[in-house]
Amino acid sequence: MRASLILLGVALLGGGASMCPTPTPPAPVVKVINDSCAWVKPLSASASDTRETRQEIDAHDRAYVANCPKAALTR
């Protein structure tokens, strides 16, 4: 009889602990900084550049303006 009362008491105490909700920790604050355009700048051709090099520079500068419009306006 005594053993059954002890087992009943242990079961009740153990069951009560699982009924309490566990607090969830706050979500971490993540700040995303987009600096993908910070390392790129427009290029300029020199007089000694070939036609092919000037075309490549023009293509680079067009891609720069298309991908970094805010940075292109400030330069």
C-alpha positions as CSV (number, residue, x, y, z in Angstrom):
1,M,0.0,0.0,0.0
2,R,2.8,2.4,1.0
3,A,4.7,1.6,-2.2
4,S,1.6,2.3,-4.4
5,L,1.1,5.7,-2.6
6,I,4.8,6.6,-3.3
7,L,4.5,5.6,-6.9
8,L,1.3,7.6,-7.3
9,G,3.0,10.6,-5.7
10,V,6.0,10.3,-8.0
11,A,3.8,10.0,-11.0
12,L,1.7,13.0,-10.1
13,L,4.8,15.1,-9.4
14,G,6.5,14.1,-12.6
15,G,3.4,14.7,-14.7
16,G,2.9,18.2,-13.4
17,A,6.4,19.3,-14.5
18,S,5.7,18.5,-18.1
19,M,2.4,20.5,-18.1
20,C,4.2,23.8,-17.6
21,P,5.2,25.5,-20.9
22,T,8.8,26.1,-21.4
23,P,9.6,29.7,-22.2
24,T,11.0,30.3,-25.7
25,P,14.1,32.4,-26.1
26,P,13.7,35.6,-28.0
27,A,14.6,35.5,-31.7
28,P,18.0,37.0,-32.5
29,V,18.0,40.3,-34.3
30,V,19.6,40.1,-37.7
31,K,20.6,43.2,-39.7
32,V,21.4,42.6,-43.3
33,I,23.8,45.1,-44.9
34,N,24.0,45.0,-48.6
35,D,27.4,46.2,-49.6
36,S,27.7,44.2,-52.9
37,C,28.2,47.5,-54.9
38,A,30.8,48.9,-52.5
39,W,33.8,47.3,-54.1
40,V,32.8,48.0,-57.8
41,K,33.4,51.3,-59.6
42,P,33.0,52.4,-63.2
43,L,36.1,52.0,-65.4
44,S,37.5,54.5,-67.9
45,A,39.4,53.8,-71.1
46,S,42.7,55.2,-72.0
47,A,44.0,56.4,-75.4
48,S,46.1,53.3,-75.8
49,D,43.2,50.8,-75.2
50,T,42.2,48.7,-78.2
51,R,38.6,48.7,-79.6
52,E,38.0,45.3,-77.9
53,T,39.1,46.7,-74.5
54,R,36.9,49.8,-74.9
55,Q,33.9,47.5,-75.7
56,E,34.6,45.5,-72.6
57,I,34.9,48.6,-70.4
58,D,31.6,49.9,-71.9
59,A,29.9,46.6,-71.1
60,H,31.3,46.7,-67.5
61,D,30.0,50.2,-67.0
62,R,26.6,49.4,-68.4
63,A,26.4,46.4,-66.0
64,Y,27.5,48.6,-63.1
65,V,24.7,51.1,-63.8
66,A,22.2,48.3,-64.2
67,N,23.1,46.4,-61.0
68,C,24.1,49.4,-58.8
69,P,21.8,52.2,-59.7
70,K,22.0,54.0,-56.4
71,A,25.8,53.8,-56.3
72,A,26.0,54.9,-60.0
73,L,24.1,58.1,-59.1
74,T,26.4,59.1,-56.3
75,R,29.6,58.7,-58.3
